[in-house]
Amino acid sequence: MSTLYLLHKPYRMLSQFTDRAGDDGERRATLADVIDVPGIYPAGRLDHDSEGLLLLCDDGELIHRISHPRHKQPKTYRVQVEGVPGDGALQALREGVELGDGMTKPARVRRLAESGLPERDPPLDPKRHPITSWLELTISEGRNRQVRRMTAHVGHPTLRLVRVAIGPWRLDGLAPGEWRRETLHAPQRHAAPQRAKGRGRTSGKRPTTQRGGKP
C-alpha cells in the first residue's frame, strides 16, 4: 500500500521543498509553504511559471513509474494562448511539430470555450494580451517546456499553463495550494487511484482537501 499526494501547485512556486536564493537573495515560494508531510518527494515537476497537478510520494518505485518517460503517463494541460489558433495550427499539433530537439509525438488537442479554472494570481494583463483562447492538450512525452515550445511553434505563445491530469490522476476539486491524499493498494498501485477517507484534520466518509498545515 502506498500513499500518493495530489497537489495543486500555484503559479510562481518551485516544484521542490527548498530554494537556493538567487543573486538578489529573495526567497521564492516552495512546496514547503503549502504541504508539510515528511519524507515525500515530487514525481516529476512543473516549471516555476506553470500551475496545476503535482504528484508526491514517499515510495521511490512509484515515483519512478509515474515520472520516467519510459512509462509514458499521458499528461493533460489547459493552455491559454495568444490569439485564436486556426484549424491548421491545431492539426499541426495533432500531427507533431519539429522542435530543436526533434519531432514531437502527436498530441490530442481541442478548443475550450472556457478554462474551468480559478483565475491566476496575479491575473494576465488584458491590455498586453487583449485576445487569448484556451486549448486542452494531452502529450505522452516530457521534454523541457514542451507545451510552451509547441504552441509557440504554431504561432500562438503560451500565456498560462495548467496541468490538469497525469495518467488516471486529476486536479479536480483542488484550489491552488490545496492537496489531498489517496491510498493505492498493492494490486492497484499503478492503476486507478482510490481516495483515502477520514484524512487530515477532519474525519468521516467524504475525502478532504487541505491548504498547507500538517496531515
PyMOL commands that set and color helices and strands:
alter all, ss='L'
color gray80, all
select helices_A, chain A and resi 31-33+60-67+69-71+87-95+146-153+186-188
alter helices_A, ss='H'
color red, helices_A
select strands_A, chain A and resi 2-9+41-42+51-57+75-82+98-99+102-103+108-112+132-139+158-166+169-170+178-184+194-195+210-211
alter strands_A, ss='S'
color yellow, strands_A
deselect
rebuild
show_as cartoon
